[in-house]
Amino acid sequence: MDDPSVEDFERFLTCPWSPTRFLELRQGGRLLGVAVTDVLPHGLSAVYTFYEPDLADRGLGTLAILEQIAWARREGLPHLYLGYWIAGHPKMHYKSRFRPLELLGPDGWRELRGLG
């Protein structure tokens, strides 16, 4: 975004049809990252995760996904949706490390194998 307003930021991260929650990743009192998460009837949806740029080597994105999985389990929700995925895209490759990995296509959900 170029020079976004507060309203632009809110529209990017929240939606009117799903409660949006912000999962904070903290060490002591220090905020390390935030995982923006929509709460759906049958799962959580990982919208966006951002974290302290100086801590990129700590795997905070992976930690966020693991925390969202734990959250879904505590709530009895069977799914965590990791959102859009483009095969071969370097910034989306991390999603292929989580199993089972399913893709929604014209014939419904199917498990993808042999990735990662």
MDTraj code that builds the backbone (N, CA, C; nanometers):
import mdtraj as md
import numpy as np

residues = "MET ASP ASP PRO SER VAL GLU ASP PHE GLU ARG PHE LEU THR CYS PRO TRP SER PRO THR ARG PHE LEU GLU LEU ARG GLN GLY GLY ARG LEU LEU GLY VAL ALA VAL THR ASP VAL LEU PRO HIS GLY LEU SER ALA VAL TYR THR PHE TYR GLU PRO ASP LEU ALA ASP ARG GLY LEU GLY THR LEU ALA ILE LEU GLU GLN ILE ALA TRP ALA ARG ARG GLU GLY LEU PRO HIS LEU TYR LEU GLY TYR TRP ILE ALA GLY HIS PRO LYS MET HIS TYR LYS SER ARG PHE ARG PRO LEU GLU LEU LEU GLY PRO ASP GLY TRP ARG GLU LEU ARG GLY LEU GLY".split()
xyz = np.array([
    [0.0841, -0.1176, 0.0000],
    [0.0000, 0.0000, 0.0000],
    [0.0885, 0.1239, 0.0000],
    [0.0461, 0.2215, -0.0723],
    [0.1143, 0.3505, -0.0722],
    [0.0363, 0.4460, 0.0155],
    [0.1004, 0.4906, 0.1231],
    [0.0412, 0.5880, 0.2154],
    [-0.1011, 0.5490, 0.2582],
    [-0.1159, 0.4290, 0.3172],
    [-0.2507, 0.3830, 0.3548],
    [-0.3069, 0.4624, 0.4726],
    [-0.4375, 0.4723, 0.4725],
    [-0.5075, 0.5328, 0.5863],
    [-0.5373, 0.4232, 0.6888],
    [-0.5831, 0.4628, 0.8055],
    [-0.6238, 0.3665, 0.9079],
    [-0.7359, 0.2780, 0.8532],
    [-0.8286, 0.3383, 0.7793],
    [-0.9395, 0.2625, 0.7220],
    [-0.8898, 0.1600, 0.6195],
    [-0.7895, 0.1979, 0.5371],
    [-0.7325, 0.1034, 0.4413],
    [-0.6733, -0.0166, 0.5138],
    [-0.6010, 0.0089, 0.6205],
    [-0.5376, -0.0968, 0.6986],
    [-0.6431, -0.1892, 0.7593],
    [-0.7484, -0.1310, 0.8152],
    [-0.8557, -0.2114, 0.8750],
    [-0.9260, -0.2975, 0.7703],
    [-0.9525, -0.2420, 0.6518],
    [-1.0177, -0.3203, 0.5457],
    [-0.9285, -0.4343, 0.4978],
    [-0.7971, -0.4130, 0.4994],
    [-0.7033, -0.5170, 0.4583],
    [-0.7027, -0.6329, 0.5567],
    [-0.7131, -0.6045, 0.6857],
    [-0.6956, -0.7071, 0.7876],
    [-0.8245, -0.7626, 0.8464],
    [-0.9356, -0.6968, 0.8292],
    [-1.0599, -0.7443, 0.8900],
    [-1.1691, -0.7526, 0.7840],
    [-1.2750, -0.8244, 0.8178],
    [-1.3880, -0.8332, 0.7262],
    [-1.5175, -0.8335, 0.8087],
    [-1.6274, -0.7909, 0.7479],
    [-1.7531, -0.7827, 0.8233],
    [-1.8210, -0.9163, 0.8466],
    [-1.7864, -1.0220, 0.7700],
    [-1.8574, -1.1491, 0.7797],
    [-1.7906, -1.2507, 0.8716],
    [-1.6766, -1.2171, 0.9304],
    [-1.6081, -1.3113, 1.0182],
    [-1.5391, -1.2361, 1.1307],
    [-1.5501, -1.2855, 1.2525],
    [-1.4747, -1.2205, 1.3594],
    [-1.3243, -1.2367, 1.3330],
    [-1.2522, -1.1276, 1.3380],
    [-1.1075, -1.1296, 1.3197],
    [-1.0421, -1.1148, 1.4564],
    [-0.9450, -1.2009, 1.4831],
    [-0.8706, -1.1964, 1.6095],
    [-0.7226, -1.1792, 1.5780],
    [-0.6517, -1.1210, 1.6719],
    [-0.5090, -1.0967, 1.6562],
    [-0.4340, -1.1800, 1.7596],
    [-0.3653, -1.2824, 1.7113],
    [-0.2865, -1.3693, 1.7974],
    [-0.1498, -1.3039, 1.8158],
    [-0.1194, -1.2647, 1.9374],
    [0.0072, -1.1976, 1.9648],
    [0.1149, -1.2992, 2.0018],
    [0.2310, -1.2835, 1.9428],
    [0.3482, -1.3644, 1.9773],
    [0.4379, -1.2754, 2.0619],
    [0.4549, -1.3128, 2.1865],
    [0.5310, -1.2293, 2.2791],
    [0.6396, -1.3097, 2.3486],
    [0.7447, -1.2385, 2.3842],
    [0.8482, -1.2934, 2.4709],
    [0.8560, -1.1974, 2.5875],
    [0.8102, -1.2456, 2.7039],
    [0.7938, -1.1537, 2.8157],
    [0.6878, -1.0522, 2.7762],
    [0.7183, -0.9257, 2.7891],
    [0.6246, -0.8227, 2.7481],
    [0.6479, -0.7715, 2.6075],
    [0.7519, -0.8199, 2.5419],
    [0.7886, -0.7683, 2.4096],
    [0.7056, -0.8341, 2.2994],
    [0.6402, -0.7525, 2.2180],
    [0.5636, -0.8027, 2.1049],
    [0.6598, -0.8381, 1.9920],
    [0.6581, -0.9669, 1.9506],
    [0.7461, -1.0145, 1.8444],
    [0.6746, -1.0255, 1.7106],
    [0.5448, -1.0556, 1.7155],
    [0.4689, -1.0723, 1.5925],
    [0.3207, -1.0819, 1.6199],
    [0.2434, -1.0741, 1.5124],
    [0.0975, -1.0830, 1.5214],
    [0.0474, -1.1689, 1.4061],
    [-0.0402, -1.2624, 1.4365],
    [-0.1058, -1.3446, 1.3345],
    [-0.2527, -1.3032, 1.3293],
    [-0.2914, -1.2404, 1.2206],
    [-0.4295, -1.1986, 1.2001],
    [-0.5076, -1.3225, 1.1587],
    [-0.6150, -1.3532, 1.2305],
    [-0.6849, -1.4802, 1.2132],
    [-0.8358, -1.4579, 1.2113],
    [-0.9022, -1.5091, 1.1081],
    [-1.0481, -1.5078, 1.1044],
    [-1.0996, -1.6354, 1.1688],
    [-1.2091, -1.6218, 1.2429],
    [-1.2729, -1.7352, 1.3088],
    [-1.3942, -1.7755, 1.2257],
    [-1.3910, -1.8992, 1.1763],
    [-1.4971, -1.9521, 1.0906],
    [-1.5688, -2.0659, 1.1632],
    [-1.6863, -2.1065, 1.1157],
    [-1.7601, -2.2122, 1.1839],
    [-1.6845, -2.3454, 1.1937],
    [-1.6012, -2.3782, 1.0942],
    [-1.5333, -2.5083, 1.0927],
    [-1.3815, -2.4967, 1.0954],
    [-1.3319, -2.3806, 1.1343],
    [-1.1870, -2.3664, 1.1408],
    [-1.1433, -2.2230, 1.1571],
    [-1.0138, -2.2064, 1.1609],
    [-0.9534, -2.0740, 1.1634],
    [-0.8934, -2.0480, 1.0266],
    [-0.8845, -1.9217, 0.9891],
    [-0.8251, -1.8842, 0.8622],
    [-0.7118, -1.7857, 0.8898],
    [-0.5910, -1.8268, 0.8530],
    [-0.4730, -1.7423, 0.8723],
    [-0.4736, -1.6350, 0.7635],
    [-0.4999, -1.5122, 0.8025],
    [-0.5128, -1.4026, 0.7072],
    [-0.3769, -1.3440, 0.6720],
    [-0.3019, -1.3083, 0.7736],
    [-0.1743, -1.2400, 0.7513],
    [-0.0935, -1.2475, 0.8796],
    [0.0361, -1.2644, 0.8674],
    [0.1233, -1.2647, 0.9845],
    [0.2351, -1.1651, 0.9604],
    [0.2608, -1.0839, 1.0614],
    [0.3743, -0.9924, 1.0512],
    [0.4524, -0.9985, 1.1812],
    [0.5829, -0.9733, 1.1708],
    [0.6689, -0.9879, 1.2875],
    [0.7874, -0.8935, 1.2756],
    [0.8571, -0.8825, 1.3850],
    [0.9756, -0.7965, 1.3941],
    [1.0761, -0.8378, 1.2857],
    [1.1092, -0.7492, 1.1911],
    [1.1983, -0.7876, 1.0810],
    [1.3355, -0.8375, 1.1265],
    [1.3862, -0.7863, 1.2363],
    [1.5169, -0.8293, 1.2855],
    [1.5155, -0.9722, 1.3399],
    [1.3955, -1.0307, 1.3543],
    [1.3837, -1.1647, 1.4110],
    [1.3387, -1.2683, 1.3073],
    [1.3578, -1.2386, 1.1798],
    [1.3114, -1.3279, 1.0727],
    [1.3705, -1.4680, 1.0839],
    [1.4904, -1.4796, 1.1369],
    [1.5552, -1.6111, 1.1468],
    [1.5021, -1.6965, 1.2610],
    [1.4098, -1.6446, 1.3393],
    [1.3555, -1.7202, 1.4535],
    [1.2366, -1.8081, 1.4176],
    [1.1890, -1.8018, 1.2941],
    [1.0768, -1.8867, 1.2538],
    [0.9446, -1.8445, 1.3152],
    [0.9225, -1.7149, 1.3290],
    [0.7995, -1.6682, 1.3931],
    [0.6749, -1.6982, 1.3092],
    [0.6895, -1.7030, 1.1763],
    [0.5762, -1.7415, 1.0921],
    [0.5337, -1.8849, 1.1184],
    [0.6311, -1.9741, 1.1315],
    [0.6015, -2.1138, 1.1644],
    [0.5402, -2.1237, 1.3032],
    [0.5954, -2.0501, 1.3989],
    [0.5380, -2.0489, 1.5336],
    [0.3934, -2.0016, 1.5306],
    [0.3647, -1.8998, 1.4510],
    [0.2276, -1.8495, 1.4414],
    [0.1332, -1.9592, 1.3924],
    [0.1747, -2.0344, 1.2909],
    [0.0897, -2.1426, 1.2396],
    [0.0699, -2.2507, 1.3458],
    [0.1763, -2.2879, 1.4147],
    [0.1638, -2.3888, 1.5203],
    [0.0708, -2.3413, 1.6314],
    [0.0777, -2.2141, 1.6660],
    [-0.0117, -2.1592, 1.7685],
    [-0.1563, -2.1567, 1.7189],
    [-0.1762, -2.1275, 1.5901],
    [-0.3121, -2.1291, 1.5355],
    [-0.3678, -2.2714, 1.5318],
    [-0.2836, -2.3692, 1.5015],
    [-0.3267, -2.5097, 1.5065],
    [-0.3697, -2.5456, 1.6485],
    [-0.2892, -2.5081, 1.7468],
    [-0.3233, -2.5359, 1.8869],
    [-0.4532, -2.4669, 1.9261],
    [-0.4719, -2.3444, 1.8822],
    [-0.5937, -2.2678, 1.9107],
    [-0.7146, -2.3400, 1.8507],
    [-0.7047, -2.3829, 1.7243],
    [-0.8159, -2.4535, 1.6597],
    [-0.8501, -2.5810, 1.7367],
    [-0.7474, -2.6541, 1.7791],
    [-0.7720, -2.7770, 1.8554],
    [-0.8427, -2.7474, 1.9871],
    [-0.7980, -2.6432, 2.0576],
    [-0.8635, -2.6068, 2.1851],
    [-1.0107, -2.5737, 2.1648],
    [-1.0428, -2.5139, 2.0503],
    [-1.1809, -2.4739, 2.0210],
    [-1.2614, -2.5855, 1.9552],
    [-1.1974, -2.7007, 1.9307],
    [-1.2665, -2.8117, 1.8657],
    [-1.2915, -2.7866, 1.7177],
    [-1.2114, -2.7033, 1.6558],
    [-1.2264, -2.6724, 1.5133],
    [-1.1339, -2.7632, 1.4326],
    [-1.1854, -2.8284, 1.3292],
    [-1.1060, -2.9286, 1.2587],
    [-1.0053, -2.8742, 1.1569],
    [-1.0099, -2.7449, 1.1239],
    [-0.9248, -2.6961, 1.0152],
    [-0.8555, -2.5649, 1.0488],
    [-0.7374, -2.5489, 0.9896],
    [-0.6704, -2.4197, 0.9812],
    [-0.6449, -2.3962, 0.8337],
    [-0.7044, -2.2923, 0.7802],
    [-0.6858, -2.2574, 0.6402],
    [-0.5673, -2.1625, 0.6296],
    [-0.4701, -2.1986, 0.5475],
    [-0.3514, -2.1145, 0.5320],
    [-0.3649, -2.0175, 0.4154],
    [-0.4792, -2.0157, 0.3522],
    [-0.5059, -1.9169, 0.2483],
    [-0.4501, -1.9559, 0.1130],
    [-0.4421, -1.8559, 0.0276],
    [-0.3962, -1.8775, -0.1089],
    [-0.2580, -1.9405, -0.1124],
    [-0.2376, -2.0248, -0.2124],
    [-0.1079, -2.0881, -0.2317],
    [-0.0795, -2.0914, -0.3806],
    [0.0397, -2.0503, -0.4178],
    [0.0835, -2.0554, -0.5568],
    [0.2029, -2.1494, -0.5611],
    [0.1894, -2.2600, -0.6322],
    [0.2975, -2.3587, -0.6426],
    [0.4227, -2.2924, -0.6980],
    [0.5354, -2.3181, -0.6323],
    [0.6629, -2.2648, -0.6779],
    [0.6942, -2.1234, -0.6337],
    [0.5998, -2.0575, -0.5698],
    [0.6243, -1.9202, -0.5238],
    [0.7063, -1.9250, -0.3952],
    [0.8245, -1.8610, -0.3942],
    [0.9130, -1.8751, -0.2779],
    [0.8539, -1.8234, -0.1466],
    [0.7678, -1.7228, -0.1515],
    [0.7112, -1.6696, -0.0278],
    [0.5928, -1.7518, 0.0220],
    [0.5469, -1.8473, -0.0561],
    [0.4351, -1.9317, -0.0152],
    [0.4771, -2.0757, 0.0084],
    [0.6012, -2.1081, -0.0193],
    [0.6491, -2.2456, -0.0076],
    [0.6334, -2.3019, 0.1342],
    [0.6455, -2.2157, 0.2355],
    [0.6365, -2.2630, 0.3739],
    [0.5065, -2.3393, 0.4001],
    [0.4002, -2.3055, 0.3285],
    [0.2713, -2.3716, 0.3510],
    [0.2780, -2.5200, 0.3196],
    [0.3665, -2.5580, 0.2278],
    [0.3749, -2.6993, 0.1882],
    [0.4406, -2.7859, 0.2946],
    [0.4940, -2.7248, 0.4010],
    [0.5564, -2.8031, 0.5088],
    [0.4542, -2.8567, 0.6088],
    [0.3308, -2.8154, 0.5981],
    [0.2281, -2.8568, 0.6934],
    [0.1380, -2.9617, 0.6290],
    [0.1055, -3.0654, 0.7085],
    [0.0264, -3.1773, 0.6586],
    [-0.0942, -3.2013, 0.7480],
    [-0.2055, -3.2498, 0.6947],
    [-0.2245, -3.2716, 0.5526],
    [-0.2442, -3.1376, 0.4807],
    [-0.1967, -3.1293, 0.3590],
    [-0.2120, -3.0112, 0.2753],
    [-0.3198, -3.0430, 0.1735],
    [-0.4249, -2.9650, 0.1763],
    [-0.5362, -2.9891, 0.0852],
    [-0.5580, -2.8673, -0.0032],
    [-0.6054, -2.8938, -0.1235],
    [-0.6307, -2.7905, -0.2230],
    [-0.7773, -2.7974, -0.2623],
    [-0.8430, -2.6824, -0.2665],
    [-0.9828, -2.6772, -0.3099],
    [-0.9853, -2.6531, -0.4604],
    [-1.0453, -2.7457, -0.5317],
    [-1.0572, -2.7351, -0.6769],
    [-1.2013, -2.7530, -0.7201],
    [-1.2246, -2.7625, -0.8490],
    [-1.3612, -2.7751, -0.9000],
    [-1.4347, -2.8990, -0.8498],
    [-1.3576, -3.0026, -0.8132],
    [-1.4191, -3.1269, -0.7640],
    [-1.4173, -3.1373, -0.6123],
    [-1.3898, -3.0267, -0.5440],
    [-1.3852, -3.0273, -0.3982],
    [-1.2433, -3.0328, -0.3464],
    [-1.2301, -3.0693, -0.2199],
    [-1.0997, -3.0736, -0.1541],
    [-1.0269, -3.2016, -0.1908],
    [-0.8958, -3.1898, -0.2160],
    [-0.8132, -3.3078, -0.2392],
    [-0.6776, -3.2863, -0.1727],
    [-0.6220, -3.3952, -0.1225],
    [-0.4926, -3.3873, -0.0550],
    [-0.3807, -3.3808, -0.1590],
    [-0.2869, -3.2910, -0.1353],
    [-0.1687, -3.2819, -0.2199],
    [-0.0568, -3.3604, -0.1550],
    [0.0124, -3.4363, -0.2343],
    [0.1238, -3.5185, -0.1841],
    [0.2490, -3.4870, -0.2651],
    [0.3634, -3.5198, -0.2075],
    [0.4889, -3.5052, -0.2790],
    [0.5423, -3.3636, -0.2846],
    [0.4936, -3.2764, -0.1973],
    [0.5446, -3.1400, -0.1921],
    [0.6315, -3.1241, -0.0682],
    [0.7065, -3.0166, -0.0661],
    [0.7819, -2.9857, 0.0540],
    [0.9214, -3.0072, 0.0359],
])
top = md.Topology()
chain = top.add_chain()
for i, resn in enumerate(residues, 1):
    res = top.add_residue(resn, chain, resSeq=i)
    for name in ("N", "CA", "C"):
        top.add_atom(name, md.element.get_by_symbol(name[0]), res)
traj = md.Trajectory(xyz[None], top)
